[in-house]
Amino acid sequence: GLGVRPAGTPAAADERELKRQRRKQSNRESARRSRLRKQAECEELGSRVGSLTEENEKLKTEVKRLTEQCQALSQDNTALRE
């Protein structure tokens, strides 16, 4: 029980042990939740890396196309001015 007992009694020792066991179990569950959270975060970041890599490739292609278009228009412009 939770009655006041001298610290040296077997009941107090049992109570301390019970609290210790509960704390250990609570810590185990907390660590487990933390690992699951970290794993989910890692998977999410991996997914974002894939998406961003794909987007980056598309943007590089677009930059290349626009650069070539700009060069072509610049040449046309130069030819028209001559």
N, C-alpha and C positions, 0 to 999 in steps of 0.2 A: 504494500500500500504506500500511500504518500504521507503517512504519519511521521512525526518527528522522532527519529531514533538516534542514538549515539552512533557515530561513524564506524565504530569497531564491531557492530553487531553483524551477524551473518546476513540478516535481511537487508541491511544497508549495502553490504558488499554485493548481494544479488541484484539490488536495484541499480547500483553503479554499473555492473556487468550488463544488465539489460539495456541501460541507456547507451553504453558503449557499443553494443551490438546493433541497436537501432541507428546510431550515428554512422556506423560502418556501412550498414545497408543503405542508408540515405545517401552517403557519399558514393557508393557503388552506382546507384540509380542516377545520381547527378552526373557522374563521369560517363555513364552510358548515353544519357541524353546529349551530353556535350560531344561525344564521338559521333553520334548520329547527325547532329547539327553540322559538325565540321565536314562530314562525308557529303551531306546534301549541298553544302556550300561549295565544296570541291567540284561536284558534278555540275552544278549550275555554272561555275566559272569555266569548266571545260566546254560546256555547251556554248557559252558566250564567245570563247576563243574561236570555236568553229564558225559561228555566225559572223564574227567580226573579220576573220580571215577571208571568208567568202566575199563579204562586202568590200574589203580592201582590194581584192583582185578585180572586182567589177569596176571600182573607182580608178584603179591603175589603167585598165583598158579604156575607160572613158577619157582620162587625161591624155593618153596616147592618141586617141582618135581626135580629140579637140586640138591637140598640139599640131598634128598633121594638117588638120583643116585650117588652122591659123596660118601655118606656113604656106599652104596652097593659096589662101586668100591674099596673103602678103605678096606672093609672087604675081598673082593676077593684078593686084593694085599697082605694083611696080611696072608691069607690062603696059597697063592702061595709061600710066603717066608718061611713058616714053613717046 
